[in-house]
Amino acid sequence: MSERESMPCDVVIVGGGPAGLSAAIRLKQLNEELEVVVLEKGSEIGAHILSGAVVDPKALSELFPDWRDMDCPMAETPVTDNWHWSLSKNGKTSIPHIIMPPLMSNHGCYTGSLGNMTRWLGEQAEALGVMVFPGFPASGVMYDDNGAVKGVITQDMGIAEDGSHKPDYQPGMEIEAKYTLFAEGARGSLTKGLKAKFDLEANCEPQVYGLGIKELWDIDPKKHVPGRVIHTQGWPLSESDTWGGGFFYHQANNQVAIGFVTALDYKNPWVSPYQEFQRWKQHPAIREMLEGGTRVAYGARVINEGGWQSVPKLAFPGGALIGCAAGFVNVPRIKGSHTAMKSGMLCAEAIVAEIEGHESQPELQSYEPAVRSSWIAKELKLVQNAEPAVAKYGEDIGTILAGADMWMRTLKIGLPISMKHHADYTQTGRADLYPKIEYPKPDGVISFDRLTNVAYSFTNHAEDQPVHLQVGDLELQKSSEFDVFGGPSSRYCPAGVYEWIEEEGKEPKFQINSQNCVHCKTCDIKDPNQNINWVTPEGAGGPNYPNM
């Protein structure tokens, strides 16, 4: 076996998204002598970034006060118009923004491609001397003799599906660092292991998630209103006792970003978040805006929805969690890039202070207090009961209670209570207790089948490599996931990765089409037995999102 090469640095950051790059940039802004490495599993910076997105520029303005004059692509389309619709099957009711808490306002925000903004951040990082390595997933964590994190190992390349080494085999590299920051996004594979090893969630609620599915469309210029932002709630999820909602963002160049988020705590195992999205597009108010247009891209990704009470312990010996690896999404605002970026910046400031102060503490002492006294905490505490209120009481009553709680918190009245969460996989019900859902067939114009849409995510994985979706016990998958829960994996996956193949006279066969995987992580979250483990595939595998 080839010996691994080793590369020392001051800080290694796992994940080249907004949080990781903001941390890297702030490190170099404060101390240009630091050696900073960013590892990104996508083929390029931005390839795996998926968001609506309406961006609050608060953190960006702190990182680069002149960002609007620096050719940042997010500056192109400021939000000009806000709508919020409650949908019935054939109609809609506009909810006036004046009755919503002030913190729900999109005034001063921008809509555009978060992927392109991330590419721009990557350029700024490299200009400052950050070493950015796309196509190099971190597949393992290294620990020193005291159990502290001392760096990561990148993914081995050139391993065949049977585990043998192909002619182009190359072992992963050891990246050793004084500090290792994990910015993997929601449900990161290494982050999951770190939470367990260091018991980081001992004093917080379980993280819960929503599955966001998105399409990018070119629409009729006559229907395009640059900067218009529309959010919807109600139908079609109201018919399956599930909650979530849609978005419709008018961005630059006659494009709209449309998408749908389904909370993954749904009970009915026959629900298909992908089909709910396709059905939502057929609502008269949505279809009318899309008719005459063309879908140009597709993707999916889970979103942290636990809020403030699900934020774990952030620092541990040798490293820290930043961004969506920790979970700083403001669920009612459907925003998290600004809080993710700010957390990365605060972590960078803590690192520089300790390095320059010649501290030798086993873990960062000032990072967590900085976050918990920052505007991140202030913002998230105001909305901390919004998600659990809707999850517990349903969309109608829960929305009213969530709004009232946000108003009270904005006015600094009321009791500072936090409602409880339940891990999403525990909420899945037995298949025989729920009615099957008959979804309409796609028309190929407004709605599409999953495999056709996956082609528009430009997903690719190297052939002949180990399957990166690891099933712990195939017998359990058959006896429980299929026999008890009705095989929900074939419905919750937005890319058609999982199939239960049933042939007369034969046992159902569980098939994994790993080539389709868009790295959304839904399977790792929603499998009712936690029997599927998502690990990193060979470098540069996965989606290649353009302008998403």
C-alpha positions in Angstrom: 0.0 0.0 0.0 1.3 3.4 -0.9 2.2 5.6 2.0 0.1 8.7 2.5 1.7 12.1 1.9 1.3 14.6 4.6 0.7 18.4 4.3 0.9 20.6 7.4 -0.9 23.9 7.7 -2.3 26.2 10.3 -6.0 25.7 9.6 -7.8 23.2 7.3 -11.5 23.9 6.5 -13.7 21.0 5.3 -16.2 22.5 2.9 -15.9 25.3 0.4 -19.3 26.9 0.9 -20.2 30.4 2.3 -19.2 29.5 5.9 -15.9 27.8 5.1 -14.8 30.5 2.6 -15.8 33.3 5.0 -13.7 31.7 7.7 -10.8 31.3 5.3 -11.0 34.9 4.1 -11.3 36.3 7.6 -8.3 34.3 8.7 -6.2 35.8 5.9 -7.6 39.3 6.5 -6.5 39.2 10.1 -3.2 37.4 9.6 -1.8 37.0 6.1 1.0 34.7 7.3 -1.4 31.9 8.2 -1.4 28.8 6.0 -5.1 28.1 5.3 -6.4 25.1 3.3 -10.0 24.7 2.0 -11.1 21.2 0.9 -14.2 21.0 -1.3 -15.8 17.7 -2.5 -17.4 19.3 -5.5 -15.7 19.5 -8.9 -15.3 23.2 -8.4 -16.3 25.8 -5.8 -20.0 26.3 -6.0 -20.7 22.9 -7.8 -22.6 21.6 -4.8 -24.2 24.8 -3.5 -28.0 24.8 -3.7 -30.2 27.5 -2.2 -33.2 29.6 -3.3 -31.8 32.2 -2.7 -32.7 35.4 -1.1 -29.6 36.6 0.8 -29.4 39.0 3.7 -26.1 40.8 3.0 -25.4 41.5 6.7 -22.4 39.2 7.0 -21.2 39.9 3.5 -21.0 43.6 4.3 -19.0 42.9 7.4 -16.6 40.7 5.4 -16.3 43.0 2.4 -17.8 46.5 3.1 -17.4 47.3 -0.6 -18.8 44.1 -2.0 -21.4 45.9 -4.2 -18.5 47.5 -6.1 -16.4 44.3 -6.4 -18.4 42.5 -9.2 -20.1 40.3 -6.7 -22.9 38.5 -8.7 -25.4 38.8 -5.8 -25.5 42.6 -6.2 -27.3 42.3 -9.5 -30.9 41.9 -8.3 -32.1 43.5 -5.1 -35.5 42.4 -3.7 -38.1 44.8 -4.9 -41.4 43.1 -4.2 -42.7 40.7 -1.5 -45.7 38.3 -1.7 -46.9 35.5 0.7 -49.7 33.3 -0.5 -51.7 30.7 1.3 -52.8 28.2 -1.3 -56.0 26.1 -1.6 -56.3 23.5 -4.3 -57.4 26.1 -6.9 -57.0 29.4 -5.3 -54.8 31.6 -3.2 -55.1 34.2 -0.4 -52.4 36.9 -0.1 -51.2 37.4 3.4 -50.3 41.1 3.9 -46.6 41.5 5.0 -47.7 44.3 7.3 -49.1 41.7 9.8 -45.9 39.7 9.8 -43.1 40.4 12.4 -40.5 43.0 11.2 -37.8 40.3 11.2 -39.7 38.6 8.3 -39.0 41.5 5.9 -36.8 41.0 2.9 -36.0 44.8 2.6 -32.4 45.2 1.7 -31.9 41.6 0.6 -30.8 40.3 -2.8 -32.0 37.3 -4.9 -29.7 35.3 -7.1 -27.4 32.3 -7.3 -25.8 31.4 -4.1 -23.5 29.1 -6.1 -22.2 32.0 -8.1 -21.8 34.1 -5.0 -19.8 31.2 -3.5 -17.6 31.0 -6.6 -16.9 34.7 -6.1 -16.0 34.2 -2.5 -13.6 31.4 -3.7 -11.9 33.9 -6.0 -11.5 36.4 -3.1 -10.1 33.7 -0.9 -7.5 32.6 -3.5 -6.5 36.2 -4.1 -5.7 36.5 -0.4 -3.5 33.3 -0.6 -5.9 30.7 0.7 -5.1 27.2 -0.8 -8.5 26.0 -2.3 -8.7 22.4 -3.4 -11.9 21.4 -5.2 -12.5 17.7 -6.0 -10.9 16.6 -2.7 -13.4 15.3 -0.2 -12.3 14.9 3.4 -13.2 11.3 4.1 -11.8 10.8 7.6 -10.7 12.7 10.8 -7.3 12.3 12.3 -6.8 12.4 16.1 -3.7 12.8 18.2 -2.8 10.6 21.2 -5.0 12.7 23.5 -8.1 12.3 21.3 -8.0 15.8 19.9 -8.6 16.4 16.2 -5.4 17.0 14.4 -6.6 17.2 10.7 -8.3 15.1 8.1 -7.6 12.6 5.4 -8.8 13.2 1.8 -10.6 10.5 -0.1 -8.6 7.7 -1.7 -8.9 7.7 -5.5 -8.9 4.8 -7.9 -10.6 2.1 -5.7 -12.9 -0.4 -7.6 -16.3 -1.3 -6.4 -15.0 -4.6 -5.1 -12.4 -2.8 -3.0 -9.3 -3.5 -5.2 -6.9 -0.9 -6.3 -7.2 0.2 -10.0 -4.1 1.2 -12.0 -4.7 4.8 -11.2 -5.0 4.3 -7.4 -3.8 7.2 -5.2 -4.1 7.2 -1.5 -5.7 10.2 0.2 -3.5 12.9 1.7 -3.2 13.7 5.4 -3.8 17.4 6.0 -2.5 18.2 9.5 -3.5 21.5 11.1 -3.5 23.3 14.4 -7.3 23.8 13.9 -9.7 21.9 11.8 -13.0 23.6 10.9 -16.0 21.5 9.7 -18.2 23.5 7.2 -19.8 20.5 5.4 -23.3 21.9 5.4 -26.4 20.2 6.7 -25.8 16.6 7.8 -22.2 16.4 7.0 -20.7 12.9 7.1 -17.7 13.8 9.3 -19.8 16.2 11.4 -22.1 13.4 12.3 -19.2 11.3 13.6 -17.8 14.3 15.5 -21.1 15.0 17.2 -21.2 11.4 18.5 -17.5 11.2 19.5 -17.6 14.5 21.5 -21.3 14.2 22.5 -21.8 17.7 21.0 -25.6 17.4 21.1 -25.9 16.4 24.8 -27.5 19.7 25.8 -29.6 20.6 22.7 -32.6 19.4 20.9 -32.2 16.9 18.0 -31.6 18.6 14.7 -34.5 18.3 12.3 -34.6 19.0 8.5 -36.6 19.9 5.5 -35.9 18.7 2.0 -35.6 21.6 -0.5 -36.1 20.7 -4.1 -35.4 23.4 -6.8 -35.7 24.1 -10.5 -34.3 27.0 -12.4 -36.5 28.3 -15.3 -36.2 30.8 -18.1 -39.6 32.4 -18.3 -41.5 34.7 -20.7 -40.0 38.2 -20.3 -43.5 39.6 -20.1 -44.0 37.7 -16.9 -40.7 38.5 -15.3 -40.4 41.1 -12.5 -36.8 41.3 -11.4 -36.5 41.2 -7.6 -40.0 39.8 -7.0 -40.1 37.3 -4.1 -43.1 34.9 -3.6 -43.5 32.4 -0.8 -46.4 30.0 -0.5 -47.9 27.7 2.2 -50.8 25.4 2.4 -51.7 23.2 -0.6 -50.6 20.6 -1.6 -49.0 19.5 1.7 -52.2 20.4 3.5 -53.8 17.3 1.9 -51.3 14.9 3.5 -51.0 16.4 7.0 -47.5 17.5 6.1 -46.0 21.0 6.2 -43.6 23.1 4.2 -44.0 25.5 1.4 -42.9 26.9 -2.0 -40.8 29.8 -3.3 -40.8 31.7 -6.6 -37.9 34.2 -7.0 -37.6 36.4 -10.0 -33.8 36.7 -10.6 -31.7 38.3 -13.3 -31.9 37.6 -17.1 -35.6 36.5 -17.1 -34.8 33.6 -14.9 -36.8 32.4 -11.9 -35.7 30.1 -9.1 -38.6 28.0 -7.9 -38.6 25.4 -5.3 -40.5 23.5 -2.6 -39.5 22.5 1.0 -41.1 19.5 2.7 -40.4 19.0 6.4 -38.9 15.6 6.9 -40.9 14.8 10.1 -43.8 13.7 8.0 -45.6 10.6 9.2 -47.2 9.2 6.1 -44.5 7.0 4.5 -46.3 7.2 1.1 -45.5 11.0 0.9 -43.1 11.9 -1.9 -41.5 15.3 -1.5 -40.5 15.3 -5.2 -44.1 14.6 -6.3 -45.5 17.2 -4.0 -43.2 19.8 -5.7 -44.3 18.7 -9.1 -47.9 18.9 -8.0 -47.4 22.4 -6.5 -46.2 23.6 -9.9 -49.6 22.7 -11.4 -51.5 25.1 -9.1 -53.1 27.7 -11.4 -51.2 30.6 -9.8 -47.9 28.9 -10.2 -48.5 27.2 -13.6 -49.6 30.6 -15.1 -46.2 32.1 -14.4 -44.3 29.1 -15.8 -46.3 28.6 -19.0 -44.2 29.5 -22.0 -41.0 29.0 -20.0 -38.2 26.3 -20.0 -36.7 24.4 -17.1 -32.9 24.7 -17.3 -31.6 23.2 -14.0 -32.6 21.0 -11.1 -31.3 20.0 -7.7 -32.1 19.1 -4.1 -30.6 19.5 -0.6 -31.7 19.2 3.0 -32.0 22.3 5.2 -31.5 22.5 8.9 -34.8 23.5 10.5 -34.1 22.9 14.2 -33.3 26.5 15.0 -31.5 27.9 18.0 -32.4 25.1 20.4 -30.8 22.5 18.1 -27.4 24.3 17.9 -24.9 21.8 19.4 -21.7 22.5 21.3 -19.6 24.3 18.7 -15.9 23.7 19.7 -14.1 20.5 20.7 -10.4 19.6 21.1 -8.7 20.6 17.8 -11.6 22.0 15.9 -15.1 23.5 15.6 -18.3 23.4 13.6 -19.3 26.4 11.5 -22.2 27.2 9.2 -24.9 24.6 8.5 -22.7 21.9 10.0 -23.9 23.5 13.3 -27.3 24.6 12.0 -27.9 28.4 12.0 -30.8 28.6 9.6 -33.6 31.1 10.3 -36.5 28.9 9.3 -39.3 31.5 9.0 -37.0 33.7 6.9 -35.8 30.7 4.9 -32.3 32.2 5.2 -29.0 30.8 6.5 -26.1 32.0 4.4 -25.7 35.2 6.4 -25.6 33.4 9.8 -23.4 30.7 8.3 -20.9 33.3 7.1 -20.9 35.1 10.4 -20.2 31.9 12.3 -17.2 31.3 10.1 -15.9 34.8 10.6 -16.3 34.6 14.4 -14.5 31.2 14.5 -11.6 32.7 12.4 -11.4 35.7 14.8 -11.2 33.3 17.8 -8.4 31.3 16.1 -6.3 34.4 15.3 -6.7 35.7 18.8 -5.5 32.4 20.3 -2.6 32.0 17.9 -1.4 35.5 18.4 -1.9 35.2 22.1 0.2 32.0 22.1 -2.6 30.1 23.8 -2.3 26.3 23.9 -5.8 25.4 24.9 -7.1 22.0 23.7 -10.1 23.7 22.2 -11.1 27.2 21.1 -12.3 29.0 24.2 -13.7 32.2 22.8 -15.6 30.9 19.7 -18.8 29.6 21.3 -19.3 32.6 23.7 -18.8 34.9 20.6 -21.6 33.1 18.7 -23.9 33.0 21.7 -23.5 36.8 22.2 -23.7 37.7 18.5 -26.5 38.8 16.3 -26.8 35.2 15.2 -28.1 34.3 18.6 -30.3 37.4 18.8 -31.9 36.6 15.4 -32.4 32.9 16.0 -33.8 33.3 19.5 -36.6 35.5 18.1 -37.8 32.6 15.9 -36.9 29.6 18.0 -40.5 28.3 18.4 -41.6 28.8 14.8 -40.7 25.4 13.5 -41.8 23.3 16.5 -45.1 25.2 16.7 -46.0 24.3 13.1 -44.7 20.7 13.5 -46.8 20.2 16.7 -50.0 22.0 15.9 -50.2 21.8 12.1 -49.7 24.5 9.5 -52.8 26.6 10.2 -52.9 26.8 14.0 -49.1 26.4 14.2 -48.5 29.3 11.8 -50.7 31.6 14.0 -48.9 30.5 17.2 -45.5 30.9 15.6 -46.4 34.4 14.3 -47.7 35.4 17.8 -44.6 34.1 19.5 -42.3 36.0 17.1 -44.2 39.2 17.6 -44.0 38.7 21.4 -40.3 38.1 21.2 -39.8 41.1 18.9 -41.6 43.2 21.6 -39.6 41.5 24.4 -42.6 40.1 26.2 -43.6 36.6 26.9 -41.8 33.6 28.5 -38.5 32.5 26.9 -39.6 28.9 26.4 -38.3 26.5 23.8 -40.5 23.8 22.3 -39.2 20.3 21.8 -38.0 18.5 18.6 -38.2 14.9 17.7 -35.7 13.4 15.2 -37.3 13.1 11.8 -36.8 9.4 11.4 -38.7 8.6 14.6 -41.8 10.3 13.1 -42.3 7.9 10.2 -45.4 5.8 10.6 -46.3 2.3 9.6 -47.4 2.0 6.0 -50.6 0.1 6.9 -51.8 3.1 9.0 -51.8 5.6 6.1 -53.5 5.8 2.8 -51.4 5.5 -0.4 -51.1 8.7 -2.4 -51.8 8.6 -6.1 -49.8 11.4 -7.6 -50.6 12.7 -11.1 -48.3 11.7 -14.0 -45.9 14.4 -15.2 -47.0 16.3 -18.3 -43.4 16.9 -19.5 -44.1 20.6 -19.8 -44.6 21.9 -16.3 -44.0 18.7 -14.3 -41.3 16.1 -14.9 -40.3 12.6 -13.8 -37.4 12.4 -11.4 -34.8 10.8 -13.8 -35.4 13.4 -16.4 -34.9 16.1 -13.9 -31.8 14.5 -12.4 -30.2 14.9 -15.8 -30.6 18.7 -15.3 -28.5 18.5 -12.1 -25.5 17.4 -14.3 -24.7 14.7 -11.7 -21.8 12.4 -12.4 -19.9 9.9 -10.3 -16.9 7.9 -11.5 -17.9 4.4 -12.5 -16.5 1.3 -10.8 -16.1 2.8 -7.3 -17.5 1.6 -3.9 -21.1 2.6 -3.3 -21.1 5.6 -1.1 -24.6 4.9 0.3 -23.8 2.2 2.9 -26.6 -0.1 4.1 -25.8 -1.5 7.5 -28.1 -4.5 7.4 -29.9 -5.6 4.2 -32.1 -8.0 6.1 -33.3 -5.1 8.3 -33.9 -3.0 5.2 -36.3 -5.7 3.9 -38.0 -6.7 7.2 -38.6 -3.2 8.4 -38.1 -0.4 5.8 -40.0 -2.4 3.2 -42.3 -4.7 5.1 -43.3 -2.3 7.9 -42.9 1.2 6.4 -43.7 0.4 2.7 -40.2 1.2 1.3 -40.3 5.0 1.7 -36.7 5.3 0.4 -38.1 4.9 -3.1 -40.2 8.0 -2.5 -38.2 10.3 -0.2 -35.2 10.4 -2.4 -35.5 13.2 -5.0 -33.1 11.5 -7.4 -34.4 8.0 -7.8 -31.4 6.5 -6.1 -33.4 3.8 -4.2 -35.7 1.2 -5.8 -37.5 -1.8 -4.4 -37.7 -4.2 -7.4 -40.6 -6.7 -7.0 -40.9 -9.7 -9.3 -43.4 -12.4 -9.0 -42.2 -15.3 -7.0 -39.1 -13.5 -5.7 -38.2 -11.6 -2.6 -38.2 -7.8 -3.2 -34.7 -6.6 -4.0 -33.2 -3.3 -2.7 -31.4 -1.6 -5.5 -29.2 1.5 -5.1 -28.5 3.6 -8.2 -25.7 5.6 -6.6 -24.8 7.3 -9.9 -28.0 9.4 -9.5 -27.1 10.8 -6.0 -27.3 14.6 -5.7 -25.8 14.5 -2.2 -29.0 15.8 -0.6 -28.5 13.5 2.5 -32.3 12.8 2.9 -31.6 9.0 3.1 -29.1 9.5 6.0 -31.9 11.5 7.9 -35.2 9.8 7.0 -34.4 6.1 6.9 -36.7 4.8 9.8 -33.9 2.5 11.2 -31.0 4.8 10.5 -29.6 1.9 8.5 -28.3 4.0 5.6 -25.0 5.9 6.1 -23.9 8.5 3.5 -20.2 8.7 3.0 -18.1 10.7 0.6 -17.7 9.2 -2.9 -14.6 9.6 -5.0 -13.4 13.2 -5.6 -15.5 15.6 -7.7 -18.5 13.2 -7.8 -22.0 14.5 -7.5 -24.0 17.3 -9.0 -22.5 20.2 -11.0 -25.0 22.9 -10.4 -24.9 25.8 -12.8 -26.2 29.2 -11.6 -28.1 27.5 -8.7 
